[in-house]
Amino acid sequence: MKEFRIIPEWKKEELYKHLIILSKKIKSAKKIVVFPSNDISLVTYIQIKTRLPGNFVDRTPQRDMIELCVNKDKFYALLSQKQISHPASYPAEFVEKNIPQFEKYLSF
């Protein structure tokens, strides 16, 4: 089985163009399965998937669910709203400003 890999720079129109080129190169394929491999490729892919021909298949959730999970601020806000405990993320500037307070918790 011949394998084709195309890794564009995750610009949605570039991704769309490359996937269409791929589908033309492997016309004999009944189905082309798409596996986004990281957050940015998944977010880019969900923006174009409805425009792809019917032989492209995937098992990605709905766009709003993906964006909720990828955008940690929205995700944590939802967890807080539902009173579900969760880890916290801080911007780098916040961490840099508060290094002395964090140092006592770090072992390195």
Helices and strands as residue ranges (DSSP letters): H 12-25, E 32-33, H 39-48, G 49-51, E 56-57, H 63-70, H 72-81, H 92-97, H 99-103
